[in-house]
Amino acid sequence: MADPARARKLAVRIRQIVSAAIETQIKDPRLGMVTVTDARVTSDLREATIFYTVYGDETQIADSAAALASATGVLRSTVGKQTGIKFVPTLEFIADIVPDTARELEEALERARHADAELARAREGAQYAGEADPYRKPAEDDDDADDVATAGTSAPGTADDTAEDSPAPSRSAS
């Protein structure tokens, strides 16, 4: 097992070498506008996976995949010459799906923005179905103010009534 840091460094170097070699050495007419997006090397440094994107339609993508498959030997020998390692990893090219996924996410976000805009337009003239403030509040009567003013003077017989109605203070055992 190789050091994971060494595998990462080798992957970066392979990505640089392959992208430069595609640009300068490979003269296949089927090869479109290819961009090497990432490279990954296994921990034993025996296999390298190279991710790429192609600018164009489906036929250009398929033609570029065929061109990269046919140029794998030339690219591997170039990687071997420029890295100087004992065993040159086998190269495998895989079309990168990240741009497609990003495009799908952007489309989904745009649909959500349109739906939000439609809801905002529908809400412009809307009013609440019930009261503006649906929460219950204690009743505020004018009688409460009168009760506070007359609390000091009680009528005969009312002190006993209030004493019976009010709960007795409880003692807690501490």
N, C-alpha and C positions, 0 to 999 in steps of 0.2 A: 504494500500500500504506500502510495506517495502522500506527501504532505498536502492537505487541502489547499493551502496557500499556493503551493507550486502548481497544482492543477488549475487554480484560477488564473495564475500568471500565464501559464501555457495557453489557456483558452483565450485570453486577451490577445496574446501574440499570434495565435492561429487566426483569430478574427481579422487582425490587421494584415497578415500575410495574404490570406485568401481574398480579402476585399481588394487589395492592391493587385494581386495576380489576375483577378477577374477583369479588372479595369485595363491592365496592360498586356497580359499574355494571351488571354482567351479571345480568339477571333471568330468564334462560331456565330453565324448570322442569326441563328435562332435565339441567341441570348439577348434579352431585352434589357430594360433599365433595372438591374438587380442591385439591391442594397442588402448588405450583410448586417443583420440586426444584433445577433448574439452568437456566441459559441460556447459550448459546454464540453468539458473533458471528463471522462469517468475517473474515478479515484485511482485506478491502476494505470492510467495514462495510455490505454490501449485503443480507445474509441473517442472520436470527437464528433459532436453533433453541431452542425452549423445551421442557424436559422436565417432565413432571407425573406425579403419581400420583393415583389415585382410590380412596377408601375405599368398598368395596362389591363386589358380585358382577359377573359379566361383562356383564349388561345395563346396569348403572349405568355401567360403564366405557365401553361402546359409546355410550350416550346422552350421556355427558360429552364424549366425543371429537367427536360430531356438534355439540354445543352450542359447543364451542371453535372448531370449524371455521367455524360460522356467525357467530361473534363476532370473527373475526380482523380484519375491517375496522375495527370499533369499537376494538379493542385497539390496532391499529396507529396509528390517529389519536390515541389517548390517549398512546401512547409518543412520537409526534411532537410533541405539544403540550408534554409535560413535559420532554423532553430538549432541544428546541430545535436539533436538528441539521438540516443542509440536506437530506440524503436519509435518510428513515426506512427502516430495513431491513424486508424482508418477514418476516413471522412464520410459523413452522412449528411446530406442536405435535406432540410425539412422546411417547407413553406411556413412562415410565421403567421399565426392567426390573430396576433394582437391588434394590428390595424383594423381588421374586420370587426373584431369585438368592440374596439373603440368606436367605430362608425355606428354599430348597432346601439351602443349605449347613448351616443349623441342623438340618434334618431328617437330613442325612447324618452330622453330628457326633453327633446323638442315637442313630442306629443304631450308630455306632462305639462309643459309650459302653455301649450294651446288650450288644454283642458282647464288649467287654472285661470287663464284669461277669460274663457267662456263663463266659468263660475263667477268671476269678478263682475262681468257684465250683467249676469243674471241677478246678482246681489245688489246692484246699484239702487234700485227703487224698492227693494224689499223692506218689509217691516216685520217686527216680531209678531207671532201669532197670538200671544197672550199679552200680559202686561210688560211694560218696559223693564221693570225690576221684579222678577218672579219670586223672589225670596220673601218669606214671611217675616214680618217685623212686629214687635209688640204694639198694641193699639195705643195711640197717643190721644187721650181724651182730655177735654178741658176740665173734667171732674177731678182728675188726678191733682191738679194744682189746688183745687178747693179742698181736697182731702188733706193735703199737706198743711194748709193754713189752719184747719180745724183740728189737727191732731192733738194739740195741747188741751183743748176743751172737749171732754167727752160727755155724751148724754148719759143720763142714768140708765143702767142696765146694759150698756154696750161694752163696758169693761169686762163683765163676766162672759159675754158672748165671744169676745175676741180671745179671752183666756182659754175657753173651751176649744175653740177652733184651731188655735195655734199649737203646734207640736211642742212637747216638753223637751227641753235641752237634754241631750244624752251625754253621759260621761263615758269616756273611753278608758279602759284599763291599761295603764302604762306600766 
